[in-house]
Structures are given as C-alpha cells and as structure tokens.
Amino acid sequence: MSKLSASSAAPLLQRRRLLVTLLAGAGVIVLPACGGGGGGVAGVDTGGTGSFSAGRISGFGTGSVIVNGVRYQDGAARITNADDATALQPRDLKLGMVVRIRAGATSAGGAGNPPTATATEITVETQVKGPVASKTAPDTLVVLGQTVKVDAATVFAGTTFAAIAVGDLLEVSGFANAAGVITASRIESEDATSEFRVRGAISNLDTAAKTFTVGTASFDYSGAGVRLPSTALANGLFVRVRTRPAQNADGAWIVTRIDLRENEVEDSDEAKVEGILVQNGSVLSVNGIRIDTSRLPAGTALPVGLQVEVEGEIVDGVLFANAIEVEDEDEEAEVDVRGEVSALDTGARTFVVRDVTFHYTPGATEEKDGTFAADLRNGATVRVRGTLPAGGAGNVEASEVDFRI
C-alpha cells in the first residue's frame, strides 16, 4: 500500500488507512501540473524542531497516549483544557478526545509497537457542550444548534446513541467540516453544568442588537460583563463561545465570554494533523491549521470534505504536506490500550484497562504469551486491541490480549 508523498525517503508512520490515490467525484480537487514539487520551499526558513500532532486519542500506552499512530509519553507534559485553561492530569485524557500535542522528535517503533515521542504540552479541545435539541436515527444529533454525526469510530461515555434523548446534556469532541457539521470522535454524557460551550464560525452578526449565530443556535452578547476578544467580531470569524445554561426571551443563548480560537502552531520538523479537509477560497485547512500542498505530486487528487490525516512539516504556521491519507472509519474504530487490569468479571468476561471496558471471548480473542485462565487477573499489565461497539451499545470487543508486556 502506497502513499501520496513528496519523496519516497520522507519519514512515514505506519498506519492502516485508505490512501489518497486517484479520487474522483464531488468535492475532490486536483493539483495542477505545475503544482508538484520537491522537498524544499523557496524563500522559507525551515528551522522547526521537534514534533506536533493534532487528532483523536485512539489508545493508551503505559504512561502515554496514542495519537495519529504515535505513542506520546505524557508523564511530564503540561496538560490543559483549551476551553477554560484548567490544568488536567494524564488520567483525565480519555479515548476519543481531540488533542493538540507538542513533543520532541519521534523515535521509530518496532515489533508491532508504534513510534514514540515525549510530549511537553497536551491541549484538549471539544467542539460543543450543551443540550440535545433533536435526534434522527441512525446517526444524527443537534446539540446546542450544531449538527453532530456519529460513525463507527465514535466513542460513547456514560450513554449510547440509542439512549440519548432530547434535553440530555452532552459534551462532544470531533472534527467540523466547512458547513460546521461535526463528525464526533467522543460523546460524553453530562449530569449538570454551569455553562454551555461551542466552537464555530460567526454568521448573521448584528452589532447593534449584539447577536449572532453559530450553526443554527442564536447567541446574545449584550449583557454586562461579557468578555470579548480584542479582534472585532465579524461574520466568518472562528470563535469559542461560552454561555449561561439559559436563553433570553427570544431564544438566544446568553453569552458570558467569546474567545478566538488559537490556531498558531510552532514550526516543527514532524507534524501530523487529523481532521476534515476544508477549502475556503484558495485556502486549505485541517483542524484549523492551514495546509500547503506544493510538495505533493502534480495531479494529486485532494479529498475536500473528507476526513484525512496530513503529514509534513510546519513552517511559519503552515503545514507543508508530504502525504495525505483518507481516514477509514472502521479502522479508526480500532483501539489499542496498555495498562493494568481492573474490575475483572470472569462471568461476564469483561475487564477494564485505562477506563476502557473490554469484553473477551475465549477461542475468539487471541491470547498472546499467556492465557485468560492463568494470567488475566486484576493488577496484570496487558496490551489489548479491540473494536468499538456500534453506537456505544456494549463494551469494546477485544480481538487480542497480550500478556507479554
């Protein structure tokens, strides 16, 4: 299986994906014949160091998280919530959360192990937190005016798609397309909250009435004490909005704070970014990060509107792509977790590792360097691979349990 790349010598991390080759159909653009190129960028200082990654947490190692196929040691990292700048601990990082990671250079993996790097900063980002306004089977929700789609790779915590009802409070992580539709990587049930939050682009701005919309939700920022960004609000501006859990008489959510999304990223020799490829005029971006495709071969088909992973180098805040891969949701539904076993229930054939509950089936789940009968016990250190349950209904089905680690 090959990749679209600027050079066969480019360092490419091994992941099983559907690769961009010759895509045809709606939403796909093709680079002109003059657009292909080699490894350099004329007139640009390529002095970045270390690595950068943005994407979903797909698994855990011992003292580490797996994002975009790399295992990042998180014990010494500064971990924060981007919405309110609160400090987090490694135990707060959950499967399916979307994060941005600054780290040192990656070291090659081997013997079935992914490459590794030591994270210095991990920032958790959510798309929306608020009440469910509507639900349409089999895969669509509207949360605080934002359309949310679920797929095979969506992690559910404290609920399932079938159990979600109008009025439920949810926190949603994921990736938004150009229309603001969110493909959810994690949906977590909330019992109560003092504020709602949403990320998105402003539309229908009325500076006299001090109202605007994000998605189909209306927001009122006319109240006293509302914290506004230094940049003037404008249609199309991408913002993070925090509101009271209440609406005014016109049905608009009452805003307490508006921030610009910080999309600035430091130069990095190695970068991997996951998200939906968005085109705005001539500008391409993924997960809010601008993408330059001049290093890709001429004639490369770019899957605008599809979920991708882009690999390359960040220079002056722009990711110069060496390779682009289209995500496959079934493969993204696979998880890889290492840690200590807890809550073992041999009757139900379930156990927990890093807050993920697995179900195993003797004879069907592969046992490596050990057996369930002799080696599966609370406190045992294992590596488990499995597949997420559809719609969150059930536990992760273990395909392999390795007792060797």
C-alpha positions as a printed Julia matrix, in Angstrom:
405×3 Matrix{Float64}:
   0.0     0.0     0.0
   1.5     3.34   -1.06
   1.04    6.96   -0.06
   0.97   10.25   -1.87
   4.28   11.75   -0.87
   6.84   14.31   -1.89
   9.68   11.82   -1.59
   9.96    8.09   -1.05
  12.52    8.94    1.65
  10.06   11.01    3.69
   9.51    9.55    7.19
   6.05    7.99    7.08
   4.41    6.41   10.11
   2.83    3.03    9.5
  -0.96    3.1     9.82
  -3.66    1.16    8.04
  -5.73    3.67    6.11
  -7.45    4.13    2.8
  -4.84    6.14    0.92
  -5.41    9.05   -1.41
  -4.59    7.91   -4.93
  -6.9     8.89   -7.75
 -10.1    10.08   -6.11
 -12.93   11.08   -8.4
 -16.22   12.64   -7.53
 -17.82   15.62   -5.86
 -15.66   17.71   -3.56
 -12.32   16.49   -4.95
  -9.83   18.97   -6.38
  -6.73   18.1    -8.36
  -3.42   19.91   -8.17
  -2.41   21.49  -11.49
   0.52   20.06  -13.4
   2.74   22.94  -12.32
   1.96   22.41   -8.66
   4.07   19.34   -7.93
   7.41   19.8    -6.35
  10.35   18.59   -4.42
  11.17   18.81   -0.75
  12.14   22.45   -0.36
  10.09   25.63   -0.08
  11.69   28.59   -1.76
  12.33   31.58    0.46
  11.11   29.85    3.64
  13.22   29.22    6.73
  12.7    25.56    7.66
  14.16   25.84   11.14
  11.49   23.93   13.08
  12.35   21.34   15.7
  10.51   18.57   17.5
   7.08   17.27   16.52
   3.45   18.36   16.53
   0.28   16.3    16.38
  -3.43   17.11   16.35
  -6.08   14.44   16.37
  -8.11   11.98   18.41
  -6.77    9.76   21.19
  -7.01    6.24   19.73
  -5.31    4.34   22.53
  -3.04    4.36   25.54
   0.36    3.0    26.44
   1.92    2.73   29.85
   2.18    6.42   30.81
   1.32    7.53   27.31
  -1.43    8.34   24.8
  -1.61    7.24   21.17
  -2.49    9.95   18.64
  -2.06    9.65   14.87
  -0.16    6.39   15.28
   2.45    7.78   17.69
   2.69    6.91   21.37
   3.36   10.12   23.34
   4.77    9.82   26.86
   2.59   12.18   28.93
   4.03   11.99   32.45
   5.97   15.26   32.21
   3.6    17.11   29.86
   1.65   20.24   30.72
  -1.96   19.19   30.06
  -4.72   21.8    29.79
  -8.33   22.2    28.71
  -8.41   24.72   25.85
 -11.89   25.94   26.75
 -11.16   27.22   30.24
  -7.36   26.79   30.6
  -7.78   24.45   33.59
  -4.93   22.07   34.34
  -5.55   18.38   33.72
  -3.8    15.17   34.71
  -2.88   12.24   32.45
  -5.78   10.28   33.97
  -8.15   12.93   32.56
  -7.21   12.02   28.98
  -9.89    9.75   27.52
 -10.39    7.67   24.41
 -11.74    9.75   21.51
 -10.77   13.15   22.93
  -9.29   15.54   20.36
  -5.92   16.94   21.44
  -3.01   19.02   20.22
   0.42   17.8    21.24
   3.85   19.43   21.27
   6.61   16.88   21.66
  10.21   16.01   20.97
  11.34   14.13   17.89
   9.75   10.74   17.29
  11.7     7.51   17.63
  10.97    4.57   15.37
   8.82    1.77   16.73
   9.26   -1.9    16.02
   7.95   -5.39   16.68
   4.36   -4.2    16.42
   4.94   -1.12   18.57
   4.2     2.41   17.3
   6.79    5.21   17.14
   7.25    7.14   20.38
   7.89   10.73   21.47
   7.89   12.63   24.75
   5.09   15.2    24.97
   5.76   18.6    26.52
   2.27   20.07   26.02
  -1.13   18.43   25.51
  -4.21   20.57   24.93
  -7.71   19.07   24.98
 -10.29   20.59   22.61
 -14.04   19.95   22.49
 -16.48   21.14   19.82
 -19.71   21.64   21.74
 -21.18   21.16   25.2
 -24.89   21.63   25.68
 -28.39   20.16   25.39
 -29.68   17.85   22.67
 -32.31   19.63   20.58
 -33.13   16.76   18.24
 -32.11   13.23   17.31
 -32.51   11.47   13.98
 -31.66    7.79   13.6
 -29.31    6.29   12.73
 -26.53    8.82   13.16
 -27.51   12.48   13.68
 -27.93   14.76   16.69
 -28.34   18.51   17.07
 -26.51   19.78   20.17
 -26.69   23.5    21.03
 -27.62   24.23   17.42
 -24.74   22.16   15.96
 -25.33   19.13   13.75
 -23.39   16.15   15.07
 -22.82   12.94   13.09
 -21.73    9.69   14.69
 -19.92    6.84   12.97
 -18.18    3.56   13.77
 -15.25    5.42   15.37
 -17.36    7.49   17.82
 -16.62    6.72   21.47
 -19.63    6.96   23.82
 -19.11    7.6    27.54
 -21.99    7.3    30.01
 -24.57    6.89   27.25
 -25.3     5.27   23.9
 -26.79    6.67   20.74
 -30.0     4.74   21.43
 -30.23    6.1    24.98
 -29.72    9.78   24.08
 -32.9    11.84   24.43
 -33.85   15.42   23.64
 -32.76   17.62   26.53
 -29.8    15.45   27.54
 -26.55   17.32   28.2
 -23.63   16.15   26.08
 -20.01   17.1    25.55
 -18.86   16.36   22.0
 -15.32   16.09   20.65
 -14.7    15.76   16.94
 -14.0    17.47   13.64
 -16.14   20.05   11.83
 -16.48   20.4     8.06
 -16.86   23.66    6.14
 -20.58   23.76    6.93
 -19.93   23.26   10.64
 -21.23   19.68   10.73
 -19.28   17.78   13.39
 -18.12   14.19   12.98
 -17.99   13.08   16.6
 -14.95   11.24   17.93
 -16.3    11.18   21.51
 -19.72   11.87   23.04
 -19.88   12.08   26.81
 -22.98   12.4    28.95
 -23.06   15.31   31.43
 -25.25   15.34   34.56
 -25.18   19.12   35.05
 -23.12   22.12   34.01
 -22.79   25.79   34.87
 -22.11   26.8    31.27
 -22.5    25.67   27.68
 -19.74   25.96   25.06
 -19.42   25.83   21.3
 -16.72   26.37   18.67
 -17.58   27.6    15.2
 -17.8    30.44   12.72
 -19.94   33.51   13.38
 -22.8    34.23   10.98
 -25.74   36.67   10.93
 -23.82   39.13   13.11
 -25.91   42.11   14.3
 -23.59   44.53   16.08
 -26.48   46.8    17.05
 -28.52   44.09   18.72
 -25.31   42.25   19.72
 -26.44   38.9    18.43
 -25.05   36.27   16.06
 -25.46   32.62   15.2
 -23.17   29.6    15.2
 -24.76   26.73   13.36
 -28.49   27.14   13.96
 -28.1    28.47   17.52
 -28.54   32.18   18.28
 -26.35   33.97   20.82
 -26.84   37.26   22.69
 -23.69   39.06   23.87
 -25.38   42.26   25.04
 -25.15   41.53   28.76
 -22.92   43.43   31.16
 -19.53   41.9    31.82
 -19.3    39.81   28.66
 -15.63   39.17   27.84
 -14.9    39.83   24.17
 -11.72   39.21   22.14
  -9.53   42.16   21.14
 -10.34   41.43   17.49
 -13.69   42.85   16.43
 -16.41   40.25   15.83
 -17.17   39.6    12.17
 -19.04   37.09   10.06
 -16.81   34.11    9.32
 -14.64   34.65   12.4
 -13.91   31.36   14.16
 -14.65   31.67   17.87
 -15.14   29.77   21.1
 -18.36   30.86   22.8
 -19.24   30.26   26.45
 -22.8    30.83   27.62
 -25.05   30.54   30.63
 -27.24   27.42   30.53
 -30.19   29.7    29.8
 -31.81   31.53   26.9
 -33.3    35.02   26.69
 -36.89   35.77   25.76
 -36.03   35.5    22.06
 -34.48   32.06   22.46
 -30.86   33.22   22.16
 -28.24   31.73   24.46
 -26.83   34.31   26.9
 -23.1    34.74   26.24
 -20.57   35.18   29.05
 -17.34   35.03   27.03
 -16.08   34.9    23.44
 -12.52   33.92   22.51
 -10.75   33.5    19.21
  -9.56   30.0    18.53
  -5.79   29.95   18.82
  -4.59   28.32   15.61
  -0.98   29.42   15.81
   1.4    26.47   15.84
   5.15   26.46   16.25
   7.46   25.32   13.49
   8.03   21.57   13.63
  10.15   19.17   11.6
   7.49   16.49   12.02
   3.75   17.16   12.02
   0.62   15.01   11.72
  -2.84   16.58   11.72
  -6.17   14.75   11.63
  -9.46   16.34   10.66
 -11.7    17.22    7.73
 -10.05   18.86    4.72
 -11.75   22.24    4.33
 -11.43   24.62    1.38
 -12.18   28.33    1.79
 -11.45   30.05   -1.49
  -7.91   29.0    -2.36
  -7.03   28.18    1.26
  -6.99   24.59    2.51
  -7.05   23.72    6.19
  -7.42   20.73    8.5
  -8.44   21.12   12.14
  -7.9    24.87   11.83
  -4.34   24.53   10.51
  -3.52   25.85    7.05
  -2.26   23.23    4.58
   0.17   23.89    1.7
   0.11   21.19   -0.99
   3.02   22.41   -3.14
   5.17   19.43   -2.14
   2.64   16.86   -3.34
   2.99   15.4    -6.83
   1.26   17.22   -9.67
  -2.14   15.7   -10.4
  -2.75   14.7    -6.79
  -6.47   14.5    -6.04
  -7.35   16.26   -2.79
 -10.41   14.88   -0.94
 -12.0    18.14    0.19
 -14.76   17.45    2.71
 -13.41   14.06    3.75
 -11.68   13.16    7.0
  -7.94   12.91    6.46
  -4.58   12.77    8.14
  -1.93   15.12    6.77
   1.75   14.55    7.41
   4.55   17.01    6.78
   6.47   19.93    8.24
   5.18   23.13    9.84
   6.89   26.3     8.63
   5.7    29.75    9.68
   2.45   28.24   10.96
   1.67   26.4     7.7
   1.77   22.62    7.34
   3.6    21.74    4.12
   2.12   18.35    3.28
   4.34   15.42    2.3
   1.48   12.91    2.43
  -2.3    12.84    2.82
  -4.36    9.81    3.83
  -8.13    9.44    3.86
  -9.44    8.07    7.16
 -11.36    4.81    7.19
 -13.95    4.89    9.99
 -13.91    1.12   10.51
 -10.16    1.12   11.03
 -10.42    4.22   13.23
 -12.84    2.22   15.4
  -9.92    0.01   16.43
  -8.36    0.8    19.83
  -5.02   -0.13   21.38
  -4.66    0.13   25.16
  -1.9    -0.86   27.59
  -2.16   -0.8    31.36
  -3.27   -2.65   34.44
  -6.36   -4.82   34.51
  -9.1    -3.87   36.97
 -12.76   -4.8    37.57
 -12.23   -8.29   36.13
 -15.53  -10.19   35.84
 -14.85  -13.73   34.63
 -18.56  -14.49   34.49
 -19.37  -11.59   32.16
 -15.91  -11.93   30.57
 -15.15   -8.23   30.96
 -12.29   -6.2    32.41
 -11.16   -2.57   32.47
  -7.89   -1.01   31.33
  -7.43    2.79   31.45
 -11.19    3.33   31.95
 -11.98    1.29   28.84
 -14.18   -1.77   29.42
 -13.32   -4.76   27.22
 -15.23   -7.95   26.54
 -13.28  -11.09   25.65
 -14.33  -14.4    24.15
 -12.1   -17.44   24.78
 -11.34  -19.08   21.47
 -12.13  -15.93   19.51
  -9.99  -13.34   21.31
  -6.33  -14.06   20.58
  -4.22  -14.77   23.66
  -0.55  -13.85   23.26
   2.16  -15.06   25.67
  -0.38  -16.1    28.25
  -3.9   -17.37   28.83
  -7.07  -15.91   30.28
  -7.31  -18.68   32.84
  -3.77  -18.31   34.2
  -2.78  -14.72   33.52
  -5.85  -12.48   33.31
  -6.22  -11.03   36.81
  -6.64   -7.66   38.47
  -3.3    -5.87   38.51
  -1.91   -7.73   35.5
  -0.3    -5.48   32.88
  -1.62   -6.19   29.4
  -1.9    -4.78   25.91
  -5.41   -5.06   24.49
  -6.57   -4.39   20.96
 -10.23   -4.26   20.1
 -13.11   -2.64   18.24
 -15.57   -0.04   19.5
 -19.21   -1.15   19.78
 -21.62    0.39   17.27
 -23.42    3.35   18.79
 -21.75    2.74   22.14
 -24.04   -0.22   22.81
 -21.86   -2.65   24.72
 -18.17   -2.9    25.5
 -15.08   -2.79   23.32
 -14.71   -6.27   21.84
 -11.15   -7.47   22.45
  -9.51   -9.05   19.42
  -6.14   -9.61   21.09
  -4.81   -9.63   24.64
  -1.03   -9.66   25.06
   0.32  -10.67   28.48
   3.98  -10.3    27.49
   4.46   -6.62   28.31
